[in-house]
Amino acid sequence: MNKSKAAVVANKVLGRVLSIVGWIVSLTMAMTVIVMLTDKEMFNEDGTPFVLIAIIIILFFLTPGVFAIIVGTQLVNLVARFKIYVGLISVQRMTRIDDIAASTLKPVDYVYKDLQKMIKKKFFTNAHIDYVAGEIAVGDVGYFDYSAAPAPWTPPAQQQGRETFRCYGCGAIGTKPRGAPGICEYCGSSN
């Protein structure tokens, strides 16, 4: 398994595990506190309840449970946004951060930070962001010269030696020699 696919799968699994554990801990602690506060045996002889103990239990167990839910949900959402970004970059050849932000209806700064997080977590291989040009480059994709003339069209007879494929790791579209295995230029997996 390539590094990019392994990173995406690991973060998705970690996010789901954190969310599940967080919900279990949070619900268990909430039920424990409710039982403690409604139990007649939990009162001192002078009639004061153990509210302080309930507050300590809430702070000690419920807070980490809620934190695990938040972090887990963020990781799962990050993986979902990665798939959207890969689709925009690979299928639509959209490398400008402004265009990606407009397509996802997110602020430009948000997309910059999101892509930087994904690069840092190794979701993209061979990727970097050019802040001056405002573009992302993944493999040999990126840095299109929009002022230059488009590449000349090649007739189908010259393209017969190549075919397109969809990456099993990230869903990107790529080209490869006909009959040969293709290597995804976005996540590095072989197909």
Secondary structure, 3 states (H helix, E strand, C coil): CCHHHHHHHHHHHHHHHHHHHHHHHHHHHHHHHHHHHHCHHHECCCCCECHHHHHHHHHHHHHHHHHHHHHHHHHHHHHHHHHHHHHHHHHCCCCEHHHHHHHHCCCHHHHHHHHHHHHHCCCCCCEEEECCCCEEEECCECCCCCCCCCCCCCCHHHHCCEEEEECCCCCCEEEEECCCCCECCCCCCEC
